[in-house]
Amino acid sequence: KSPMGIWMIDRTETAVNNLNPAFSKKFIIDYHFEEVQKLKFALFDQDKSSMQLYEHDFLGEFSCTLGSIVSSKKVTRALVLGNGKPAGKGIITIAAQELLDNRVITLSMAGRKLDKKDLFGKSDPFLEFYKQGDDGKWMLVHRTEVIKYTLDPVWKPFTVPLISLCDGDTEKQIKIVCYDYDNDGGHDFIGEFQTSVDTMCKDGSVVEFECINPKKQKKKRSYKNSGIIIVKSCKITRDYSFLDYILGGCQLMFTVRILHHFTPGSWKMACFLSRNMPHHGRQNYRVCTALRFDKTPTRSLPPHLAMRWEDEQ
């Protein structure tokens, strides 16, 4: 819930004709442990293309705090209606992960000679990426866009946090599944394989994987694969924050000009900078630049922090 009292911050994608959806959309939220950050997850049945929620069927909601999710890592609760009564048998599961690793991975994927799943046309393939949780279950991490009418798709490059894809462990196994998209939501399974980030990024060269359909593999001895999935490029970089630059010794030179108008007796008078009140201005300047390092390890701070004051002439 925002300070303005607004609940809706973002939305997931729509899972078509699915009573057990797994949403690939991730929400990145700043966690302030000293605050009570209220969250509400509301589910709707989308029947129209409208963005107005009141035009869709409300299925239920769940309210909690961000702190409760962070402490539990995974929360499963029953959905309720606006009056607090149960919303049928629906439940919602929410998983949270702290983004301690600032590395991101950019993947460029393609396919070759994928199985044809449509009777009167070619397949409409897309990929889903999964990682294994502590409970052994596979968790959806990312879903690519759908490429229409082709057995040799080339998907757009995408970037995800490395900790989201493999918990920051480049040797951890991930599962990649290929589907043929259907408008009714009953996507046809093409094949799958397991690999690791280390394997995909090996030597920075193109890597190919056989897309396997286990059922076909058991039935047909002559079965080889259901196509080839190609990792055209795999690149790991760091998404540096402003604090990372400062702690790394980055030096910034910039100019700040403050213009402030006030009425006599205003409480903001102490922040007014003027030639006629140089001492007040300097005093305020010292207060404003008193940096708080109480939550930052002293050894992590840059060797020195230099600031310069110039009087207005």
C-alpha positions in Angstrom: 0.0 0.0 0.0 1.5 3.3 -1.1 1.6 6.4 1.2 -1.2 7.8 -0.9 -3.5 4.9 0.0 -3.3 3.3 -3.4 -3.2 -0.5 -3.4 -2.4 -1.5 -7.0 1.3 -1.3 -7.9 1.7 -3.8 -10.7 0.0 -6.8 -12.4 1.1 -10.2 -13.6 0.5 -11.6 -17.0 -2.8 -13.3 -17.8 -2.9 -17.1 -17.7 -5.5 -18.2 -20.2 -8.1 -20.9 -19.2 -6.0 -22.0 -16.3 -7.2 -22.9 -12.8 -3.7 -23.6 -11.5 -1.6 -20.7 -13.0 2.1 -20.2 -12.3 2.9 -16.5 -13.1 6.3 -15.6 -14.4 6.0 -12.0 -13.5 8.3 -10.9 -10.6 7.8 -7.9 -8.3 10.9 -6.2 -7.0 10.1 -4.4 -3.8 12.3 -2.4 -1.5 12.1 -3.9 2.0 12.3 -1.6 5.0 12.5 -3.7 8.1 11.6 -0.8 10.4 8.2 -0.2 8.5 5.0 -2.2 8.3 4.6 -2.6 4.5 1.1 -3.8 3.8 0.6 -6.0 0.7 -2.6 -7.2 -1.0 -2.7 -9.8 -3.7 -6.0 -9.8 -5.6 -7.0 -12.3 -8.3 -9.3 -11.6 -11.2 -10.8 -13.5 -14.1 -10.0 -11.5 -17.2 -12.9 -11.6 -19.7 -12.2 -8.4 -21.5 -9.2 -6.4 -22.8 -10.0 -3.5 -20.5 -7.4 -2.5 -17.9 -10.2 -1.5 -15.4 -10.4 -4.1 -12.6 -14.1 -3.5 -12.0 -14.9 -4.9 -15.5 -13.4 -8.3 -14.5 -14.7 -11.0 -12.2 -13.1 -10.8 -8.7 -11.9 -14.3 -7.5 -10.5 -13.4 -4.1 -7.6 -11.7 -2.3 -5.0 -12.2 0.4 -3.5 -9.5 2.6 -0.3 -9.6 4.6 2.9 -7.7 5.3 6.1 -7.8 3.3 7.9 -8.7 6.5 5.8 -11.9 7.0 6.7 -13.1 3.5 10.4 -12.3 3.9 10.6 -14.1 7.2 8.8 -17.2 5.9 10.3 -17.2 2.3 7.1 -18.9 1.1 3.5 -18.3 2.2 0.4 -20.3 1.2 -3.0 -18.9 2.2 -6.6 -19.3 1.3 -8.2 -16.6 -0.8 -11.0 -14.5 0.8 -13.7 -12.2 -0.5 -14.0 -8.5 0.4 -16.2 -9.3 3.4 -13.6 -11.8 4.8 -15.5 -14.9 3.8 -13.7 -17.8 2.0 -13.6 -17.4 -1.8 -14.3 -21.0 -2.6 -11.3 -23.4 -2.4 -8.8 -21.2 -4.1 -5.4 -20.7 -2.5 -2.4 -18.5 -3.4 1.3 -19.2 -2.8 3.8 -16.4 -2.7 7.6 -16.9 -2.6 10.1 -14.2 -1.7 13.9 -14.1 -2.2 16.3 -11.4 -1.1 18.4 -10.0 -4.0 21.8 -10.2 -2.4 23.6 -10.9 -5.7 23.8 -8.0 -8.1 24.7 -10.2 -11.1 22.3 -10.4 -14.0 22.3 -12.9 -16.9 21.4 -12.0 -20.5 20.4 -14.9 -22.7 19.7 -15.1 -26.4 17.8 -18.3 -27.4 16.7 -19.9 -30.6 15.3 -23.2 -31.8 15.8 -25.5 -34.8 13.5 -28.2 -36.3 11.1 -28.3 -33.4 8.2 -30.7 -33.5 5.1 -29.6 -35.5 2.1 -29.5 -33.2 -0.6 -27.8 -35.2 -2.5 -29.8 -37.7 -2.9 -27.1 -40.3 0.2 -25.1 -39.6 3.5 -24.9 -37.8 4.1 -24.6 -34.1 4.0 -21.4 -32.0 6.8 -22.1 -29.6 7.8 -20.4 -26.4 10.2 -21.3 -23.6 9.8 -21.6 -19.8 12.7 -21.5 -17.4 12.5 -23.3 -14.0 14.7 -23.6 -10.9 14.4 -26.1 -8.1 13.3 -24.9 -4.7 14.3 -26.2 -1.3 11.2 -28.5 -1.3 12.4 -30.1 -4.6 9.6 -28.6 -6.6 10.3 -26.7 -9.9 9.5 -23.0 -9.7 8.8 -20.9 -12.8 11.4 -18.2 -13.2 10.9 -16.8 -16.7 8.7 -17.2 -19.8 9.7 -16.0 -23.3 7.4 -14.4 -25.8 5.6 -16.6 -28.3 7.0 -16.9 -31.9 4.2 -17.6 -34.3 4.1 -20.1 -37.2 7.7 -21.4 -37.1 9.7 -24.5 -36.2 12.9 -22.5 -36.1 12.2 -19.7 -33.7 14.5 -16.9 -32.6 13.5 -15.3 -29.3 14.3 -11.8 -28.2 17.3 -11.6 -25.7 16.2 -11.2 -22.1 17.8 -10.3 -18.8 17.0 -11.7 -15.4 18.7 -11.5 -12.0 21.1 -14.5 -11.6 19.8 -15.1 -8.1 16.3 -15.5 -9.6 17.4 -18.0 -12.2 19.7 -20.3 -10.2 20.0 -18.7 -6.7 23.4 -17.3 -7.7 24.8 -20.8 -8.1 26.0 -21.2 -11.7 26.4 -25.0 -11.2 22.8 -25.5 -10.1 20.6 -27.4 -12.5 17.8 -25.4 -14.2 15.1 -26.8 -16.4 14.0 -25.4 -19.8 10.7 -26.5 -21.3 9.4 -25.8 -24.8 5.7 -25.5 -25.5 3.5 -24.8 -28.5 1.2 -22.0 -27.7 -2.6 -22.5 -28.0 -5.2 -19.7 -27.6 -7.3 -21.8 -25.3 -4.5 -22.1 -22.8 -3.9 -25.8 -23.4 -0.3 -25.4 -24.6 1.2 -28.5 -26.2 4.4 -29.9 -24.7 7.2 -30.1 -27.2 10.2 -31.1 -25.0 12.6 -30.2 -22.2 16.1 -30.5 -21.0 18.2 -29.6 -17.9 21.4 -27.7 -17.8 23.3 -25.1 -15.8 24.4 -21.5 -16.3 28.0 -22.7 -16.4 27.2 -25.0 -19.3 25.2 -22.4 -21.2 28.0 -19.8 -20.8 30.8 -22.2 -21.6 33.7 -20.4 -23.4 31.2 -17.8 -24.6 30.4 -19.9 -27.7 27.1 -21.1 -29.1 25.7 -24.1 -27.2 23.0 -26.6 -28.4 20.7 -28.9 -26.4 18.4 -31.6 -27.5 14.8 -30.9 -26.6 13.5 -34.3 -25.3 9.9 -35.5 -25.0 10.1 -38.4 -22.4 6.9 -40.0 -23.5 8.0 -40.2 -27.2 11.4 -41.4 -26.1 9.9 -44.4 -24.3 7.5 -45.3 -27.1 9.8 -45.0 -30.1 13.2 -46.6 -30.2 14.1 -44.5 -33.2 13.3 -41.3 -31.4 16.2 -38.8 -31.3 14.7 -35.5 -30.1 11.9 -33.0 -30.6 14.2 -30.4 -31.9 17.2 -28.4 -30.9 17.3 -25.4 -28.5 20.3 -23.1 -29.1 21.9 -20.7 -26.6 23.2 -18.1 -29.1 24.8 -16.0 -26.3 25.0 -16.1 -22.6 26.5 -13.1 -20.7 26.8 -12.5 -17.0 27.3 -8.9 -15.8 26.8 -6.9 -12.6 24.0 -4.4 -12.1 25.8 -1.9 -9.9 23.8 0.3 -7.6 24.8 3.8 -6.7 26.2 2.6 -3.3 28.4 0.1 -5.1 30.0 2.9 -7.0 30.6 4.9 -3.9 32.0 2.0 -1.9 34.2 1.2 -4.9 35.9 4.6 -4.6 34.0 6.4 -7.4 34.5 10.2 -7.2 31.7 12.5 -8.2 31.9 16.2 -9.0 28.6 18.1 -9.3 27.0 21.4 -8.5 23.9 22.0 -6.5 22.0 25.2 -6.5 19.1 25.8 -4.1 16.4 28.4 -4.7 13.9 28.8 -1.9 11.1 31.3 -1.3 9.4 31.6 2.0 7.1 33.9 4.0 8.2 35.5 7.2 7.9 33.1 10.1 8.0 30.0 7.9 9.4 26.9 9.6 11.6 26.4 6.6 13.5 29.6 7.3 16.4 27.7 8.7 17.0 26.1 5.3 17.2 29.5 3.5 20.6 30.2 2.0 21.5 33.8 1.5 24.4 36.2 1.4 22.8 38.0 4.3 22.7 34.9 6.5 26.0 33.1 5.7 26.3 31.5 9.1 22.8 30.1 9.0 23.5 28.7 5.6 26.7 27.1 6.6 25.1 25.6 9.7 22.3 24.1 7.6 24.8 22.8 5.1 26.6 20.9 7.9 23.4 19.4 9.0 22.3 18.3 5.6 25.7 16.7 4.8 25.9 14.7 8.1 25.8 11.3 6.4 24.5 8.3 8.3 26.9 5.4 8.2 25.4 3.6 11.2 24.1 0.7 9.1 27.2 0.5 6.8 30.3 -1.5 8.0 33.1 1.0 8.6 35.5 -1.1 6.6 33.3 -0.9 3.6 33.4 2.9 3.4 35.6 4.6 0.8 38.9 5.9 2.2 37.7 9.5 2.4 34.7 11.6 1.6 35.5 15.1 0.4 33.0 18.0 0.0 33.5 21.5 -1.0 31.5 24.6 -0.2 31.5 27.7 -2.4 29.8 30.9 -1.4 27.6 32.6 -3.9 29.2 35.7 -5.2 
